[in-house]
């Protein structure tokens, strides 16, 4: 990008009035103006778009011409449209994601609540059972825990918690109240449909709007220590909306031991980091099966979770063994952490919860704000 000279400085300033309609920021700060030249009243401006065939090309080009033509001594404006390089596109999107997080609107999730998004690169790795049992293991340690089922289409949390008959209600202020299940505060689209076989045929915008409502219209307790979010698989609309709406969110990546699952899981970690969402650690699910005779069978391979954690530079929080009771408990609404606390799977979930609390401990009761509140109360009591 060329620097402004005395003659072109007014043009650069005028271009700050041209907004990218989609990104909501001016084209100069977005780095879309690559060159400005002026000779004998004729300005030439090079504008870089994310792709040359951008649908907004005509609007941006027209705005550039109008803004610059309005300047004195400018007789003609020529606009050269070029396409950004891959590196420039990546830099632009990182800037936009960072700005979205910084300007995120308020939610009803208290700032001191630890938000943990349980994510996977693809379906079928047991992400929901990990979310449920991890949440219950945290609650067993004495923490107040919420569980948000953000898998809008593929909701399964109500069944796994035995809460299929529950529903969400609203108080007089039209604030949605979470359902209570096994000591957790639970929100899921499965609690607003007639039955769990109802298909939600929603497009991407409706998915992100549903998540937004769950965060902004639900009366989550201000005393909640952890909010576990069961994410849909992949790197789509809900994931991007979460990164924008909850800047304090952090991610756990769930994978199975085989190489293929590990490589797919790395994509969701890449998305998290591009969205400035820290990755806390990795949980390997279905890590192996131990028969009654003590023989271990690595049905899905071995070591994928540890390898992924090493690649990402984060801890391996746990290796959850294959256990029929995990499946049975999920189907019957009796999670293994509650129904069989002495089982190897329950022990692995308990260990993962303990490690999680050490990595991201709940906000201390003796925080700065609490000290201010105490001080204010003391001052108010003075004669």
Secondary structure, 3 states (H helix, E strand, C coil): CCCCCCCCHHHHHHHCCCEECCCCEECCCCCCEEEEEEECCEEEEEEEECCCCCCCHHHHHHHHHHHHHCCCCCCEEEEEEEECCHHHHHHHHHHHHHHHHHCCCCCCCCCCCEEEEEECCCCCCCHHHHHHHHHHHHHHCCCCEEEEECCCCCCCHHHHCCCCCCCCEECCCCCEECEEECCEEEEEHHHCCCCCCCCCCCCHHHHHHHHHHHHHCECCCCCCCEEEEECCCCCCHHHHHHHHHCCCCEEEEEEECCHHHHHHHHHHHHHHHHCCCCEEEEEEECCCEECCCCCEECCCCCCHHHHHHHHHCCEEEEEECCCHHHHHHHHHCCCHHHHCCCCHHHHHHHHHHHHHHHHCCCCCCCCHHHHHHHHHHHHHHCC
